[in-house]
Amino acid sequence: MIELPFPAKILWPNGRGHHMAKHRAFQKHKMWAYGAAKAATDRGAVISTPVQWTVTVYPKTRNAIDDDNIRGSLKAYQDGIAQAFGVDDKNFAAPRIVVGNPVKGGLFVVTLG
């Protein structure tokens, strides 16, 4: 299980902003995912391809979130997790999305396997 912060607004498919601001946010989120996934590998976690993964989204508010938008916001996290486990991110299957109850600040929990 990998806990990650709610992605920045600019990383969502409908997010607007300068391309360099998006790049910086993408790199920051990728490194968060890499660090969290690397910690999981240190605990003995392994993955096999194709990578099956479930993302439980704990939104910031009760407003509904579209599954397509969630998938679009996951790219930086997918890249960081793939890098940590030493696999190509093209080996990731489409994520299973589960939406949980809102929590302050929001949260994404990734479960591999």
C-alpha positions, 0 to 999 in steps of 0.5 A: 500500500502506497499513500500519496497526496491528492494530485495538484490541480494542474495535473488533472486533465482539466487543469490549466497553467503554464507548461513549466508549472505543470512540469514542476508539479509533475516532477514533484509528484513523481518523486513522491510516488518514487519515494513511497514505492521505494520504501515499499520495495525496502519492505519486500514488496514486488510486482509482476507484469502486467501490473494490476493496481487499485487506486482508492481516492479519498477526495477533498470534498463530497463533490463527485470526481469523474473516473476518467479525470482520476486516471488522467491525474495518475500519470506522475504517480504511475511513472514514479512507482514504475521507476521505483520497481524498475519496470516500464510504465507501459506494463501497467494495466488500467487502474481500478478506481475506488472512491472513498469518503472525503478526508481533509486535504484528500489522499490517494492510496495505491495498492499493487497486485 
